[in-house]
């Protein structure tokens, strides 16, 4: 299983994808880690996470990142 270095606080659990165990992380908790442990401001943390973590593909065991507060995202789509 591949894990995301430095994001232990964001690890929610594991799941199975194509017969392989895959780590599952909270997007919000990972960004919170960047803010609290790396000293980034919110915008820097979101930009860094989006570019360097969320969109990184490291093979068929790439971790899954979920939005715990997905309701806010879905409700915001009506505004667009």
C-alpha positions as CSV (number, residue, x, y, z in Angstrom):
1,X,0.0,0.0,0.0
2,X,1.3,3.4,-0.9
3,X,0.8,6.2,1.7
4,X,1.1,10.0,1.3
5,X,4.2,11.1,3.2
6,X,3.5,13.5,6.0
7,X,-0.2,13.2,6.0
8,X,-0.8,10.7,8.8
9,X,-3.5,12.9,10.3
10,X,-5.4,12.8,7.0
11,X,-5.5,9.0,6.7
12,X,-9.1,7.9,7.2
13,X,-8.7,4.2,6.4
14,X,-8.2,1.9,3.5
15,X,-10.3,0.4,0.6
16,X,-9.8,-2.0,-2.2
17,X,-9.4,-1.1,-5.8
18,X,-8.9,-3.7,-8.5
19,X,-7.9,-6.2,-5.7
20,X,-5.3,-3.9,-4.2
21,X,-5.4,-2.2,-0.8
22,X,-5.5,1.6,-1.3
23,X,-5.1,4.3,1.4
24,X,-8.0,6.8,1.8
25,X,-7.3,10.4,2.9
26,X,-9.3,13.4,3.9
27,X,-8.6,16.4,1.6
28,X,-9.4,18.8,4.3
29,X,-7.2,17.2,6.9
30,X,-4.3,17.0,4.5
31,X,-4.6,20.7,3.7
32,X,-4.9,21.4,7.5
33,X,-1.6,19.5,7.9
34,X,0.1,21.8,5.4
35,X,-1.2,24.8,7.2
36,X,-0.3,23.7,10.7
37,X,2.9,21.8,10.1
38,X,4.4,23.5,7.1
39,X,3.4,27.1,7.9
40,X,1.5,27.6,4.7
41,X,-1.4,30.0,4.5
42,X,-4.7,28.6,3.3
43,X,-4.3,29.5,-0.4
44,X,-0.7,28.2,-0.5
45,X,-1.8,24.9,1.1
46,X,-4.7,24.4,-1.3
47,X,-2.5,25.2,-4.3
48,X,0.3,22.9,-3.2
49,X,-2.1,20.1,-2.3
50,X,-4.0,20.3,-5.6
51,X,-0.9,20.4,-7.8
52,X,1.5,18.1,-5.9
53,X,-0.7,15.6,-4.1
54,X,-4.2,15.4,-5.4
55,X,-3.2,15.2,-9.0
56,X,-0.2,13.0,-8.5
57,X,-0.5,9.5,-10.0
58,X,2.0,6.9,-8.6
59,X,0.5,3.8,-10.0
60,X,-2.4,1.5,-9.4
61,X,-2.1,1.9,-5.6
62,X,-2.3,5.7,-5.7
63,X,-4.1,6.9,-2.6
64,X,-7.7,8.1,-2.8
65,X,-8.5,11.6,-1.5
66,X,-12.1,12.4,-0.5
67,X,-13.8,15.6,0.5
68,X,-15.4,15.1,3.9
69,X,-17.4,18.3,3.5
70,X,-18.6,17.3,0.0
71,X,-22.1,18.8,0.7
72,X,-20.6,22.3,0.5
73,X,-19.1,21.5,-2.9
74,X,-22.3,20.1,-4.3
75,X,-24.4,22.9,-3.0
76,X,-22.0,25.5,-4.4
77,X,-22.4,24.0,-7.9
78,X,-25.9,25.5,-8.1
79,X,-24.3,29.0,-7.8
80,X,-22.2,28.6,-11.0
